[in-house]
Amino acid sequence: MGEPADLENSIKCHCRALAHTPDGHPCLPRRYADLGASYTHQYRRTGDPADLEKSIEHHSHALDLTPDGHPDLPDGMLI
């Protein structure tokens, strides 16, 4: 993510995608992980602990929704 505005737009888009994804949808864990990754990038840029907390929250939610043995499970662990 080059420009701060690009990162902000990424977070907004991921939030919109989550808002339009129903509970139980198979893409839901990946969308939480993607939003968490955007907050990780923002934390690295700003150093704001609130961004790190949001990253952890969204990654944790993604892990909770990912079934054991799912091929995406290792990716969800990467922050």
PyMOL Python script that loads the backbone (N, CA, C, O; Angstrom):
from pymol import cmd

cmd.read_pdbstr("""\
ATOM      1  N   MET A   1       0.848  -1.164   0.000  1.00  0.00           N
ATOM      2  CA  MET A   1       0.000   0.000   0.000  1.00  0.00           C
ATOM      3  C   MET A   1       0.896   1.231   0.000  1.00  0.00           C
ATOM      4  O   MET A   1       1.615   1.494   0.964  1.00  0.00           O
ATOM      5  N   GLY A   2       0.841   1.963  -1.075  1.00  0.00           N
ATOM      6  CA  GLY A   2       1.697   3.115  -1.212  1.00  0.00           C
ATOM      7  C   GLY A   2       1.206   4.337  -0.462  1.00  0.00           C
ATOM      8  O   GLY A   2       1.857   4.785   0.482  1.00  0.00           O
ATOM      9  N   GLU A   3       0.089   4.875  -0.858  1.00  0.00           N
ATOM     10  CA  GLU A   3      -0.441   6.107  -0.287  1.00  0.00           C
ATOM     11  C   GLU A   3      -1.396   5.800   0.872  1.00  0.00           C
ATOM     12  O   GLU A   3      -2.113   4.801   0.839  1.00  0.00           O
ATOM     13  N   PRO A   4      -1.403   6.667   1.900  1.00  0.00           N
ATOM     14  CA  PRO A   4      -2.350   6.467   3.001  1.00  0.00           C
ATOM     15  C   PRO A   4      -3.803   6.372   2.527  1.00  0.00           C
ATOM     16  O   PRO A   4      -4.589   5.605   3.084  1.00  0.00           O
ATOM     17  N   ALA A   5      -4.159   7.142   1.511  1.00  0.00           N
ATOM     18  CA  ALA A   5      -5.540   7.093   0.997  1.00  0.00           C
ATOM     19  C   ALA A   5      -5.864   5.726   0.410  1.00  0.00           C
ATOM     20  O   ALA A   5      -7.003   5.266   0.504  1.00  0.00           O
ATOM     21  N   ASP A   6      -4.871   5.070  -0.195  1.00  0.00           N
ATOM     22  CA  ASP A   6      -5.090   3.727  -0.740  1.00  0.00           C
ATOM     23  C   ASP A   6      -5.417   2.744   0.378  1.00  0.00           C
ATOM     24  O   ASP A   6      -6.296   1.894   0.233  1.00  0.00           O
ATOM     25  N   LEU A   7      -4.712   2.866   1.477  1.00  0.00           N
ATOM     26  CA  LEU A   7      -4.951   1.986   2.615  1.00  0.00           C
ATOM     27  C   LEU A   7      -6.324   2.251   3.225  1.00  0.00           C
ATOM     28  O   LEU A   7      -7.044   1.314   3.567  1.00  0.00           O
ATOM     29  N   GLU A   8      -6.682   3.507   3.358  1.00  0.00           N
ATOM     30  CA  GLU A   8      -8.011   3.847   3.879  1.00  0.00           C
ATOM     31  C   GLU A   8      -9.107   3.298   2.973  1.00  0.00           C
ATOM     32  O   GLU A   8     -10.115   2.786   3.459  1.00  0.00           O
ATOM     33  N   ASN A   9      -8.917   3.402   1.667  1.00  0.00           N
ATOM     34  CA  ASN A   9      -9.900   2.851   0.725  1.00  0.00           C
ATOM     35  C   ASN A   9      -9.965   1.337   0.826  1.00  0.00           C
ATOM     36  O   ASN A   9     -11.043   0.753   0.717  1.00  0.00           O
ATOM     37  N   SER A  10      -8.828   0.700   1.033  1.00  0.00           N
ATOM     38  CA  SER A  10      -8.802  -0.752   1.196  1.00  0.00           C
ATOM     39  C   SER A  10      -9.634  -1.166   2.407  1.00  0.00           C
ATOM     40  O   SER A  10     -10.432  -2.099   2.328  1.00  0.00           O
ATOM     41  N   ILE A  11      -9.446  -0.478   3.510  1.00  0.00           N
ATOM     42  CA  ILE A  11     -10.200  -0.790   4.728  1.00  0.00           C
ATOM     43  C   ILE A  11     -11.696  -0.573   4.501  1.00  0.00           C
ATOM     44  O   ILE A  11     -12.514  -1.396   4.913  1.00  0.00           O
ATOM     45  N   LYS A  12     -12.051   0.530   3.848  1.00  0.00           N
ATOM     46  CA  LYS A  12     -13.468   0.795   3.563  1.00  0.00           C
ATOM     47  C   LYS A  12     -14.072  -0.297   2.686  1.00  0.00           C
ATOM     48  O   LYS A  12     -15.188  -0.752   2.937  1.00  0.00           O
ATOM     49  N   CYS A  13     -13.339  -0.715   1.662  1.00  0.00           N
ATOM     50  CA  CYS A  13     -13.845  -1.764   0.759  1.00  0.00           C
ATOM     51  C   CYS A  13     -14.009  -3.089   1.486  1.00  0.00           C
ATOM     52  O   CYS A  13     -15.002  -3.789   1.288  1.00  0.00           O
ATOM     53  N   HIS A  14     -13.039  -3.437   2.328  1.00  0.00           N
ATOM     54  CA  HIS A  14     -13.146  -4.689   3.082  1.00  0.00           C
ATOM     55  C   HIS A  14     -14.321  -4.629   4.061  1.00  0.00           C
ATOM     56  O   HIS A  14     -15.018  -5.625   4.255  1.00  0.00           O
ATOM     57  N   CYS A  15     -14.538  -3.476   4.670  1.00  0.00           N
ATOM     58  CA  CYS A  15     -15.683  -3.321   5.582  1.00  0.00           C
ATOM     59  C   CYS A  15     -17.002  -3.474   4.837  1.00  0.00           C
ATOM     60  O   CYS A  15     -17.929  -4.115   5.331  1.00  0.00           O
ATOM     61  N   ARG A  16     -17.083  -2.885   3.647  1.00  0.00           N
ATOM     62  CA  ARG A  16     -18.304  -3.024   2.840  1.00  0.00           C
ATOM     63  C   ARG A  16     -18.527  -4.473   2.438  1.00  0.00           C
ATOM     64  O   ARG A  16     -19.653  -4.969   2.484  1.00  0.00           O
ATOM     65  N   ALA A  17     -17.456  -5.152   2.044  1.00  0.00           N
ATOM     66  CA  ALA A  17     -17.584  -6.563   1.659  1.00  0.00           C
ATOM     67  C   ALA A  17     -18.103  -7.386   2.837  1.00  0.00           C
ATOM     68  O   ALA A  17     -18.963  -8.249   2.663  1.00  0.00           O
ATOM     69  N   LEU A  18     -17.580  -7.121   4.034  1.00  0.00           N
ATOM     70  CA  LEU A  18     -18.056  -7.834   5.223  1.00  0.00           C
ATOM     71  C   LEU A  18     -19.524  -7.539   5.499  1.00  0.00           C
ATOM     72  O   LEU A  18     -20.288  -8.437   5.854  1.00  0.00           O
ATOM     73  N   ALA A  19     -19.913  -6.289   5.338  1.00  0.00           N
ATOM     74  CA  ALA A  19     -21.303  -5.900   5.599  1.00  0.00           C
ATOM     75  C   ALA A  19     -22.280  -6.600   4.659  1.00  0.00           C
ATOM     76  O   ALA A  19     -23.447  -6.785   5.002  1.00  0.00           O
ATOM     77  N   HIS A  20     -21.811  -6.987   3.482  1.00  0.00           N
ATOM     78  CA  HIS A  20     -22.671  -7.637   2.491  1.00  0.00           C
ATOM     79  C   HIS A  20     -22.493  -9.155   2.456  1.00  0.00           C
ATOM     80  O   HIS A  20     -23.042  -9.825   1.583  1.00  0.00           O
ATOM     81  N   THR A  21     -21.730  -9.693   3.401  1.00  0.00           N
ATOM     82  CA  THR A  21     -21.501 -11.133   3.446  1.00  0.00           C
ATOM     83  C   THR A  21     -22.322 -11.729   4.586  1.00  0.00           C
ATOM     84  O   THR A  21     -22.103 -11.387   5.748  1.00  0.00           O
ATOM     85  N   PRO A  22     -23.257 -12.609   4.268  1.00  0.00           N
ATOM     86  CA  PRO A  22     -24.099 -13.178   5.329  1.00  0.00           C
ATOM     87  C   PRO A  22     -23.323 -14.136   6.234  1.00  0.00           C
ATOM     88  O   PRO A  22     -22.329 -14.738   5.828  1.00  0.00           O
ATOM     89  N   ASP A  23     -23.805 -14.255   7.465  1.00  0.00           N
ATOM     90  CA  ASP A  23     -23.222 -15.225   8.396  1.00  0.00           C
ATOM     91  C   ASP A  23     -23.235 -16.608   7.764  1.00  0.00           C
ATOM     92  O   ASP A  23     -24.199 -16.987   7.099  1.00  0.00           O
ATOM     93  N   GLY A  24     -22.176 -17.346   7.974  1.00  0.00           N
ATOM     94  CA  GLY A  24     -22.091 -18.701   7.453  1.00  0.00           C
ATOM     95  C   GLY A  24     -21.577 -18.798   6.031  1.00  0.00           C
ATOM     96  O   GLY A  24     -21.336 -19.902   5.542  1.00  0.00           O
ATOM     97  N   HIS A  25     -21.401 -17.672   5.351  1.00  0.00           N
ATOM     98  CA  HIS A  25     -20.896 -17.691   3.972  1.00  0.00           C
ATOM     99  C   HIS A  25     -19.445 -18.180   3.986  1.00  0.00           C
ATOM    100  O   HIS A  25     -18.671 -17.788   4.860  1.00  0.00           O
ATOM    101  N   PRO A  26     -19.070 -19.031   3.027  1.00  0.00           N
ATOM    102  CA  PRO A  26     -17.710 -19.583   3.037  1.00  0.00           C
ATOM    103  C   PRO A  26     -16.606 -18.541   2.847  1.00  0.00           C
ATOM    104  O   PRO A  26     -15.452 -18.811   3.183  1.00  0.00           O
ATOM    105  N   CYS A  27     -16.930 -17.367   2.322  1.00  0.00           N
ATOM    106  CA  CYS A  27     -15.916 -16.316   2.129  1.00  0.00           C
ATOM    107  C   CYS A  27     -15.719 -15.440   3.371  1.00  0.00           C
ATOM    108  O   CYS A  27     -14.801 -14.621   3.410  1.00  0.00           O
ATOM    109  N   LEU A  28     -16.562 -15.607   4.367  1.00  0.00           N
ATOM    110  CA  LEU A  28     -16.514 -14.728   5.530  1.00  0.00           C
ATOM    111  C   LEU A  28     -15.161 -14.756   6.256  1.00  0.00           C
ATOM    112  O   LEU A  28     -14.632 -13.689   6.568  1.00  0.00           O
ATOM    113  N   PRO A  29     -14.584 -15.923   6.536  1.00  0.00           N
ATOM    114  CA  PRO A  29     -13.281 -15.914   7.215  1.00  0.00           C
ATOM    115  C   PRO A  29     -12.203 -15.173   6.422  1.00  0.00           C
ATOM    116  O   PRO A  29     -11.411 -14.429   7.002  1.00  0.00           O
ATOM    117  N   ARG A  30     -12.167 -15.368   5.111  1.00  0.00           N
ATOM    118  CA  ARG A  30     -11.163 -14.700   4.278  1.00  0.00           C
ATOM    119  C   ARG A  30     -11.364 -13.187   4.308  1.00  0.00           C
ATOM    120  O   ARG A  30     -10.392 -12.432   4.312  1.00  0.00           O
ATOM    121  N   ARG A  31     -12.606 -12.748   4.328  1.00  0.00           N
ATOM    122  CA  ARG A  31     -12.870 -11.302   4.349  1.00  0.00           C
ATOM    123  C   ARG A  31     -12.423 -10.680   5.671  1.00  0.00           C
ATOM    124  O   ARG A  31     -11.896  -9.568   5.689  1.00  0.00           O
ATOM    125  N   TYR A  32     -12.635 -11.397   6.774  1.00  0.00           N
ATOM    126  CA  TYR A  32     -12.116 -10.900   8.055  1.00  0.00           C
ATOM    127  C   TYR A  32     -10.590 -10.876   8.042  1.00  0.00           C
ATOM    128  O   TYR A  32      -9.982  -9.928   8.540  1.00  0.00           O
ATOM    129  N   ALA A  33      -9.973 -11.901   7.482  1.00  0.00           N
ATOM    130  CA  ALA A  33      -8.507 -11.948   7.415  1.00  0.00           C
ATOM    131  C   ALA A  33      -7.963 -10.817   6.545  1.00  0.00           C
ATOM    132  O   ALA A  33      -6.949 -10.206   6.883  1.00  0.00           O
ATOM    133  N   ASP A  34      -8.629 -10.539   5.436  1.00  0.00           N
ATOM    134  CA  ASP A  34      -8.186  -9.453   4.557  1.00  0.00           C
ATOM    135  C   ASP A  34      -8.290  -8.098   5.259  1.00  0.00           C
ATOM    136  O   ASP A  34      -7.395  -7.262   5.139  1.00  0.00           O
ATOM    137  N   LEU A  35      -9.379  -7.886   5.989  1.00  0.00           N
ATOM    138  CA  LEU A  35      -9.527  -6.638   6.734  1.00  0.00           C
ATOM    139  C   LEU A  35      -8.453  -6.549   7.817  1.00  0.00           C
ATOM    140  O   LEU A  35      -7.871  -5.487   8.040  1.00  0.00           O
ATOM    141  N   GLY A  36      -8.200  -7.659   8.480  1.00  0.00           N
ATOM    142  CA  GLY A  36      -7.135  -7.679   9.485  1.00  0.00           C
ATOM    143  C   GLY A  36      -5.781  -7.338   8.888  1.00  0.00           C
ATOM    144  O   GLY A  36      -4.990  -6.623   9.504  1.00  0.00           O
ATOM    145  N   ALA A  37      -5.511  -7.845   7.691  1.00  0.00           N
ATOM    146  CA  ALA A  37      -4.241  -7.548   7.023  1.00  0.00           C
ATOM    147  C   ALA A  37      -4.128  -6.061   6.699  1.00  0.00           C
ATOM    148  O   ALA A  37      -3.051  -5.477   6.818  1.00  0.00           O
ATOM    149  N   SER A  38      -5.228  -5.454   6.293  1.00  0.00           N
ATOM    150  CA  SER A  38      -5.198  -4.014   6.006  1.00  0.00           C
ATOM    151  C   SER A  38      -4.905  -3.215   7.276  1.00  0.00           C
ATOM    152  O   SER A  38      -4.156  -2.238   7.243  1.00  0.00           O
ATOM    153  N   TYR A  39      -5.498  -3.634   8.389  1.00  0.00           N
ATOM    154  CA  TYR A  39      -5.199  -2.948   9.647  1.00  0.00           C
ATOM    155  C   TYR A  39      -3.758  -3.190  10.085  1.00  0.00           C
ATOM    156  O   TYR A  39      -3.157  -2.318  10.713  1.00  0.00           O
ATOM    157  N   THR A  40      -3.194  -4.346   9.771  1.00  0.00           N
ATOM    158  CA  THR A  40      -1.783  -4.591  10.062  1.00  0.00           C
ATOM    159  C   THR A  40      -0.910  -3.615   9.283  1.00  0.00           C
ATOM    160  O   THR A  40       0.019  -3.027   9.837  1.00  0.00           O
ATOM    161  N   HIS A  41      -1.207  -3.443   8.000  1.00  0.00           N
ATOM    162  CA  HIS A  41      -0.453  -2.482   7.184  1.00  0.00           C
ATOM    163  C   HIS A  41      -0.596  -1.066   7.753  1.00  0.00           C
ATOM    164  O   HIS A  41       0.370  -0.304   7.802  1.00  0.00           O
ATOM    165  N   GLN A  42      -1.804  -0.731   8.177  1.00  0.00           N
ATOM    166  CA  GLN A  42      -2.016   0.607   8.732  1.00  0.00           C
ATOM    167  C   GLN A  42      -1.234   0.778  10.027  1.00  0.00           C
ATOM    168  O   GLN A  42      -0.650   1.836  10.261  1.00  0.00           O
ATOM    169  N   TYR A  43      -1.217  -0.247  10.867  1.00  0.00           N
ATOM    170  CA  TYR A  43      -0.443  -0.174  12.109  1.00  0.00           C
ATOM    171  C   TYR A  43       1.037   0.038  11.807  1.00  0.00           C
ATOM    172  O   TYR A  43       1.702   0.844  12.459  1.00  0.00           O
ATOM    173  N   ARG A  44       1.544  -0.685  10.820  1.00  0.00           N
ATOM    174  CA  ARG A  44       2.960  -0.528  10.456  1.00  0.00           C
ATOM    175  C   ARG A  44       3.252   0.882   9.957  1.00  0.00           C
ATOM    176  O   ARG A  44       4.364   1.385  10.117  1.00  0.00           O
ATOM    177  N   ARG A  45       2.264   1.509   9.361  1.00  0.00           N
ATOM    178  CA  ARG A  45       2.444   2.866   8.845  1.00  0.00           C
ATOM    179  C   ARG A  45       2.309   3.906   9.958  1.00  0.00           C
ATOM    180  O   ARG A  45       3.082   4.863  10.013  1.00  0.00           O
ATOM    181  N   THR A  46       1.324   3.717  10.846  1.00  0.00           N
ATOM    182  CA  THR A  46       1.015   4.744  11.843  1.00  0.00           C
ATOM    183  C   THR A  46       1.605   4.471  13.220  1.00  0.00           C
ATOM    184  O   THR A  46       1.895   5.403  13.970  1.00  0.00           O
ATOM    185  N   GLY A  47       1.786   3.189  13.555  1.00  0.00           N
ATOM    186  CA  GLY A  47       2.224   2.840  14.899  1.00  0.00           C
ATOM    187  C   GLY A  47       1.121   2.969  15.939  1.00  0.00           C
ATOM    188  O   GLY A  47       1.386   2.879  17.137  1.00  0.00           O
ATOM    189  N   ASP A  48      -0.109   3.178  15.494  1.00  0.00           N
ATOM    190  CA  ASP A  48      -1.247   3.356  16.404  1.00  0.00           C
ATOM    191  C   ASP A  48      -1.675   1.999  16.964  1.00  0.00           C
ATOM    192  O   ASP A  48      -2.070   1.118  16.201  1.00  0.00           O
ATOM    193  N   PRO A  49      -1.601   1.820  18.288  1.00  0.00           N
ATOM    194  CA  PRO A  49      -1.994   0.542  18.884  1.00  0.00           C
ATOM    195  C   PRO A  49      -3.439   0.138  18.574  1.00  0.00           C
ATOM    196  O   PRO A  49      -3.750  -1.052  18.553  1.00  0.00           O
ATOM    197  N   ALA A  50      -4.320   1.105  18.335  1.00  0.00           N
ATOM    198  CA  ALA A  50      -5.716   0.783  18.008  1.00  0.00           C
ATOM    199  C   ALA A  50      -5.791   0.008  16.696  1.00  0.00           C
ATOM    200  O   ALA A  50      -6.633  -0.877  16.548  1.00  0.00           O
ATOM    201  N   ASP A  51      -4.915   0.335  15.742  1.00  0.00           N
ATOM    202  CA  ASP A  51      -4.890  -0.400  14.476  1.00  0.00           C
ATOM    203  C   ASP A  51      -4.426  -1.835  14.692  1.00  0.00           C
ATOM    204  O   ASP A  51      -4.947  -2.761  14.069  1.00  0.00           O
ATOM    205  N   LEU A  52      -3.446  -2.018  15.573  1.00  0.00           N
ATOM    206  CA  LEU A  52      -2.976  -3.370  15.883  1.00  0.00           C
ATOM    207  C   LEU A  52      -4.081  -4.172  16.568  1.00  0.00           C
ATOM    208  O   LEU A  52      -4.269  -5.352  16.273  1.00  0.00           O
ATOM    209  N   GLU A  53      -4.807  -3.536  17.476  1.00  0.00           N
ATOM    210  CA  GLU A  53      -5.917  -4.214  18.156  1.00  0.00           C
ATOM    211  C   GLU A  53      -6.989  -4.648  17.157  1.00  0.00           C
ATOM    212  O   GLU A  53      -7.522  -5.753  17.257  1.00  0.00           O
ATOM    213  N   LYS A  54      -7.305  -3.778  16.193  1.00  0.00           N
ATOM    214  CA  LYS A  54      -8.296  -4.129  15.171  1.00  0.00           C
ATOM    215  C   LYS A  54      -7.791  -5.273  14.303  1.00  0.00           C
ATOM    216  O   LYS A  54      -8.561  -6.158  13.930  1.00  0.00           O
ATOM    217  N   SER A  55      -6.512  -5.260  13.984  1.00  0.00           N
ATOM    218  CA  SER A  55      -5.933  -6.345  13.196  1.00  0.00           C
ATOM    219  C   SER A  55      -6.076  -7.678  13.926  1.00  0.00           C
ATOM    220  O   SER A  55      -6.511  -8.674  13.349  1.00  0.00           O
ATOM    221  N   ILE A  56      -5.708  -7.678  15.184  1.00  0.00           N
ATOM    222  CA  ILE A  56      -5.802  -8.906  15.985  1.00  0.00           C
ATOM    223  C   ILE A  56      -7.252  -9.364  16.094  1.00  0.00           C
ATOM    224  O   ILE A  56      -7.542 -10.553  15.966  1.00  0.00           O
ATOM    225  N   GLU A  57      -8.155  -8.426  16.329  1.00  0.00           N
ATOM    226  CA  GLU A  57      -9.583  -8.759  16.450  1.00  0.00           C
ATOM    227  C   GLU A  57     -10.106  -9.436  15.181  1.00  0.00           C
ATOM    228  O   GLU A  57     -10.776 -10.465  15.253  1.00  0.00           O
ATOM    229  N   HIS A  58      -9.796  -8.853  14.018  1.00  0.00           N
ATOM    230  CA  HIS A  58     -10.316  -9.398  12.764  1.00  0.00           C
ATOM    231  C   HIS A  58      -9.640 -10.716  12.394  1.00  0.00           C
ATOM    232  O   HIS A  58     -10.298 -11.624  11.887  1.00  0.00           O
ATOM    233  N   HIS A  59      -8.340 -10.831  12.641  1.00  0.00           N
ATOM    234  CA  HIS A  59      -7.666 -12.101  12.379  1.00  0.00           C
ATOM    235  C   HIS A  59      -8.196 -13.198  13.313  1.00  0.00           C
ATOM    236  O   HIS A  59      -8.394 -14.337  12.891  1.00  0.00           O
ATOM    237  N   SER A  60      -8.421 -12.849  14.571  1.00  0.00           N
ATOM    238  CA  SER A  60      -8.964 -13.831  15.517  1.00  0.00           C
ATOM    239  C   SER A  60     -10.345 -14.298  15.089  1.00  0.00           C
ATOM    240  O   SER A  60     -10.665 -15.483  15.179  1.00  0.00           O
ATOM    241  N   HIS A  61     -11.156 -13.365  14.624  1.00  0.00           N
ATOM    242  CA  HIS A  61     -12.497 -13.731  14.160  1.00  0.00           C
ATOM    243  C   HIS A  61     -12.396 -14.650  12.942  1.00  0.00           C
ATOM    244  O   HIS A  61     -13.146 -15.620  12.828  1.00  0.00           O
ATOM    245  N   ALA A  62     -11.475 -14.345  12.040  1.00  0.00           N
ATOM    246  CA  ALA A  62     -11.273 -15.195  10.862  1.00  0.00           C
ATOM    247  C   ALA A  62     -10.878 -16.604  11.287  1.00  0.00           C
ATOM    248  O   ALA A  62     -11.377 -17.585  10.736  1.00  0.00           O
ATOM    249  N   LEU A  63      -9.985 -16.705  12.261  1.00  0.00           N
ATOM    250  CA  LEU A  63      -9.562 -18.023  12.737  1.00  0.00           C
ATOM    251  C   LEU A  63     -10.711 -18.777  13.394  1.00  0.00           C
ATOM    252  O   LEU A  63     -10.861 -19.983  13.200  1.00  0.00           O
ATOM    253  N   ASP A  64     -11.520 -18.062  14.172  1.00  0.00           N
ATOM    254  CA  ASP A  64     -12.665 -18.703  14.829  1.00  0.00           C
ATOM    255  C   ASP A  64     -13.654 -19.278  13.818  1.00  0.00           C
ATOM    256  O   ASP A  64     -14.285 -20.304  14.075  1.00  0.00           O
ATOM    257  N   LEU A  65     -13.789 -18.615  12.666  1.00  0.00           N
ATOM    258  CA  LEU A  65     -14.751 -19.048  11.652  1.00  0.00           C
ATOM    259  C   LEU A  65     -14.193 -20.087  10.682  1.00  0.00           C
ATOM    260  O   LEU A  65     -14.945 -20.691   9.916  1.00  0.00           O
ATOM    261  N   THR A  66     -12.889 -20.294  10.713  1.00  0.00           N
ATOM    262  CA  THR A  66     -12.260 -21.235   9.780  1.00  0.00           C
ATOM    263  C   THR A  66     -12.252 -22.630  10.394  1.00  0.00           C
ATOM    264  O   THR A  66     -11.717 -22.818  11.486  1.00  0.00           O
ATOM    265  N   PRO A  67     -12.838 -23.610   9.709  1.00  0.00           N
ATOM    266  CA  PRO A  67     -12.877 -24.965  10.258  1.00  0.00           C
ATOM    267  C   PRO A  67     -11.474 -25.568  10.389  1.00  0.00           C
ATOM    268  O   PRO A  67     -10.582 -25.267   9.596  1.00  0.00           O
ATOM    269  N   ASP A  68     -11.296 -26.414  11.390  1.00  0.00           N
ATOM    270  CA  ASP A  68     -10.030 -27.137  11.549  1.00  0.00           C
ATOM    271  C   ASP A  68      -9.705 -27.895  10.274  1.00  0.00           C
ATOM    272  O   ASP A  68     -10.580 -28.509   9.665  1.00  0.00           O
ATOM    273  N   GLY A  69      -8.444 -27.848   9.878  1.00  0.00           N
ATOM    274  CA  GLY A  69      -8.006 -28.573   8.694  1.00  0.00           C
ATOM    275  C   GLY A  69      -8.255 -27.852   7.387  1.00  0.00           C
ATOM    276  O   GLY A  69      -7.876 -28.353   6.328  1.00  0.00           O
ATOM    277  N   HIS A  70      -8.887 -26.683   7.436  1.00  0.00           N
ATOM    278  CA  HIS A  70      -9.159 -25.928   6.205  1.00  0.00           C
ATOM    279  C   HIS A  70      -7.839 -25.441   5.609  1.00  0.00           C
ATOM    280  O   HIS A  70      -6.950 -25.022   6.350  1.00  0.00           O
ATOM    281  N   PRO A  71      -7.696 -25.490   4.273  1.00  0.00           N
ATOM    282  CA  PRO A  71      -6.424 -25.085   3.658  1.00  0.00           C
ATOM    283  C   PRO A  71      -6.046 -23.622   3.901  1.00  0.00           C
ATOM    284  O   PRO A  71      -4.864 -23.284   3.830  1.00  0.00           O
ATOM    285  N   ASP A  72      -7.010 -22.750   4.184  1.00  0.00           N
ATOM    286  CA  ASP A  72      -6.694 -21.346   4.450  1.00  0.00           C
ATOM    287  C   ASP A  72      -6.241 -21.101   5.884  1.00  0.00           C
ATOM    288  O   ASP A  72      -5.794 -20.000   6.204  1.00  0.00           O
ATOM    289  N   LEU A  73      -6.345 -22.085   6.741  1.00  0.00           N
ATOM    290  CA  LEU A  73      -6.032 -21.879   8.147  1.00  0.00           C
ATOM    291  C   LEU A  73      -4.614 -21.356   8.370  1.00  0.00           C
ATOM    292  O   LEU A  73      -4.454 -20.420   9.154  1.00  0.00           O
ATOM    293  N   PRO A  74      -3.586 -21.892   7.737  1.00  0.00           N
ATOM    294  CA  PRO A  74      -2.246 -21.332   7.970  1.00  0.00           C
ATOM    295  C   PRO A  74      -2.140 -19.866   7.557  1.00  0.00           C
ATOM    296  O   PRO A  74      -1.440 -19.100   8.219  1.00  0.00           O
ATOM    297  N   ASP A  75      -2.822 -19.450   6.471  1.00  0.00           N
ATOM    298  CA  ASP A  75      -2.767 -18.058   6.030  1.00  0.00           C
ATOM    299  C   ASP A  75      -3.387 -17.130   7.059  1.00  0.00           C
ATOM    300  O   ASP A  75      -2.924 -16.001   7.228  1.00  0.00           O
ATOM    301  N   GLY A  76      -4.410 -17.578   7.738  1.00  0.00           N
ATOM    302  CA  GLY A  76      -5.062 -16.752   8.735  1.00  0.00           C
ATOM    303  C   GLY A  76      -4.184 -16.459   9.933  1.00  0.00           C
ATOM    304  O   GLY A  76      -4.462 -15.531  10.693  1.00  0.00           O
ATOM    305  N   MET A  77      -3.130 -17.236  10.113  1.00  0.00           N
ATOM    306  CA  MET A  77      -2.221 -17.043  11.227  1.00  0.00           C
ATOM    307  C   MET A  77      -1.182 -15.967  10.938  1.00  0.00           C
ATOM    308  O   MET A  77      -0.494 -15.514  11.852  1.00  0.00           O
ATOM    309  N   LEU A  78      -1.060 -15.555   9.691  1.00  0.00           N
ATOM    310  CA  LEU A  78      -0.030 -14.589   9.324  1.00  0.00           C
ATOM    311  C   LEU A  78      -0.516 -13.176   9.579  1.00  0.00           C
ATOM    312  O   LEU A  78      -1.547 -12.758   9.052  1.00  0.00           O
ATOM    313  N   ILE A  79       0.222 -12.452  10.380  1.00  0.00           N
ATOM    314  CA  ILE A  79      -0.114 -11.048  10.653  1.00  0.00           C
ATOM    315  C   ILE A  79       1.061 -10.201  10.226  1.00  0.00           C
ATOM    316  O   ILE A  79       1.020  -8.978  10.355  1.00  0.00           O
TER     317      ILE A  79
END
""", "prot")
cmd.dss("prot")
cmd.show_as("cartoon", "prot")
cmd.util.cbc("prot")
cmd.orient("prot")
